[in-house]
Amino acid sequence: MRRKISVAPMMDCTDRHDRFFLRLISKNVMLYSEMVATKSAIHGDRKKILSYSPEEKPLALQVGGSDKKELAEVAKIAEDMDYDEININLGCPSKKVQKNKFGACLMKEPDLVSECIDKMINSCNIPVTVKTRIGFDDTESFDYLNKFILKLKEAGCKTFILHARKAILKGLTPKQNLNIPKLNYEMVYNIKKENPNLEIIINGGIYTIDEIKKHLKLCNGVMIGRAIYQNPYFLTDIEDKIFNVKDKPTREQIAEKLLKYLEKEVKLGTKVNHIMRHTVGLYHGQAGSKKWKRYLSDNMMARDSDFQKAKHIMEIVQNNEKINQVTT
Ligand SMILES: Cc1cc2nc3c(=O)[nH]c(=O)nc-3n(C[C@H](O)[C@H](O)[C@H](O)COP(=O)(O)O)c2cc1C
């Protein structure tokens, strides 16, 4: 599996359209779905919730739940739908998620999680991986985390994505929980040192190529969320400096390919905004960025926005491209 660099699962962000867009920029990163609750995956509109374009692969489905039977069923569904991995969310701190007994609160229940992993592994032939925090509330100790990981290793889990920040289950919103308390990368490095045979992926607050390179010396992989969503073109730097892929696509080439996808999707009933909203960061840090954002917010939310806009989108892209060629 290619988990050297992955894009983090992000609710309301990494849907299938975003993943298609990101894949136009990077062939080498691993992509994750947003978290899908077991019950939605089993009883919901599966086509709407779980379908994806083959171009998105390699792709992992992230699931939230704590019912062994349901988790096993979703693992099998993921395999049948040709996902490359099933990942269980043990890191989300939101109240709603806690109420339904999944996410970070499951760090308190290693036995239950271990049984869930065991059932998932026995029901499918794709890798079952874990995404978790380094602790919760007053618990941020190497011993606790290491025992938790060992328990899941005994059940057969070999890959752990560690968001290097503990979850505060009471008193902080999910948004605050992404920035507070401080990151503790040492904890993740120490887990890797103690468990050299496990695949340990580090996550949290990683924004630059230098940071990625430093983490890769001490962990097996790096997972990046906001830095890529806010600045998707950062992936071209990752392709170049981490994967040694030298032919960078221009933003114009990316947009051109995305518009072909847009045309196809709009015919199937997808709203233009559902695709284009993920491109807000395409000109991040570039001349024309403000204009691009304003254009998207003025036009893409309109109810009547349809594919006729594609020509106009391309004009703005080409114009931005020209401005940047002059200014760089
Ligand atoms: C908008 C948003 C939605 C998120 N949704 C999920 C999710 O569905 N599942 C999950 O495991 N983590 C979720 N996260 C956490 C990210 O996967 C990641 O662990 C976190 O953002 C830290 O990485 P970063 O600093 O590189 O963004 C979300 C984060 C953000 C910003």
PDBQT file of the ligand as one rigid body, heavy atoms in Angstrom, charges set to zero:
ROOT
HETATM    1  C1  LIG A 401     -13.167  19.955   8.212  1.00  0.00    +0.000 C 
HETATM    2  C2  LIG A 401     -12.537  18.757   8.866  1.00  0.00    +0.000 A 
HETATM    3  C3  LIG A 401     -13.231  17.558   8.888  1.00  0.00    +0.000 A 
HETATM    4  C4  LIG A 401     -12.648  16.416   9.459  1.00  0.00    +0.000 A 
HETATM    5  N1  LIG A 401     -13.320  15.219   9.385  1.00  0.00    +0.000 NA
HETATM    6  C5  LIG A 401     -12.682  14.093   9.797  1.00  0.00    +0.000 A 
HETATM    7  C6  LIG A 401     -13.242  12.798   9.564  1.00  0.00    +0.000 A 
HETATM    8  O1  LIG A 401     -14.308  12.642   8.953  1.00  0.00    +0.000 OA
HETATM    9  N2  LIG A 401     -12.562  11.713  10.035  1.00  0.00    +0.000 N 
HETATM   10  C7  LIG A 401     -11.353  11.839  10.696  1.00  0.00    +0.000 A 
HETATM   11  O2  LIG A 401     -10.751  10.836  11.092  1.00  0.00    +0.000 OA
HETATM   12  N3  LIG A 401     -10.803  13.044  10.905  1.00  0.00    +0.000 NA
HETATM   13  C8  LIG A 401     -11.413  14.152  10.464  1.00  0.00    +0.000 A 
HETATM   14  N4  LIG A 401     -10.804  15.363  10.596  1.00  0.00    +0.000 N 
HETATM   15  C9  LIG A 401      -9.446  15.412  11.195  1.00  0.00    +0.000 C 
HETATM   16  C10 LIG A 401      -8.390  15.290  10.083  1.00  0.00    +0.000 C 
HETATM   17  O3  LIG A 401      -8.460  14.021   9.461  1.00  0.00    +0.000 OA
HETATM   18  C11 LIG A 401      -6.968  15.485  10.665  1.00  0.00    +0.000 C 
HETATM   19  O4  LIG A 401      -6.739  14.468  11.628  1.00  0.00    +0.000 OA
HETATM   20  C12 LIG A 401      -6.812  16.837  11.313  1.00  0.00    +0.000 C 
HETATM   21  O5  LIG A 401      -7.329  17.872  10.498  1.00  0.00    +0.000 OA
HETATM   22  C13 LIG A 401      -5.337  17.123  11.616  1.00  0.00    +0.000 C 
HETATM   23  O6  LIG A 401      -4.572  17.136  10.433  1.00  0.00    +0.000 OA
HETATM   24  P1  LIG A 401      -4.143  18.528   9.709  1.00  0.00    +0.000 P 
HETATM   25  O7  LIG A 401      -3.536  19.391  10.796  1.00  0.00    +0.000 OA
HETATM   26  O8  LIG A 401      -3.152  18.112   8.670  1.00  0.00    +0.000 OA
HETATM   27  O9  LIG A 401      -5.378  19.162   9.170  1.00  0.00    +0.000 OA
HETATM   28  C14 LIG A 401     -11.365  16.503  10.059  1.00  0.00    +0.000 A 
HETATM   29  C15 LIG A 401     -10.688  17.728  10.040  1.00  0.00    +0.000 A 
HETATM   30  C16 LIG A 401     -11.246  18.830   9.435  1.00  0.00    +0.000 A 
HETATM   31  C17 LIG A 401     -10.459  20.127   9.388  1.00  0.00    +0.000 C 
ENDROOT
TORSDOF 0
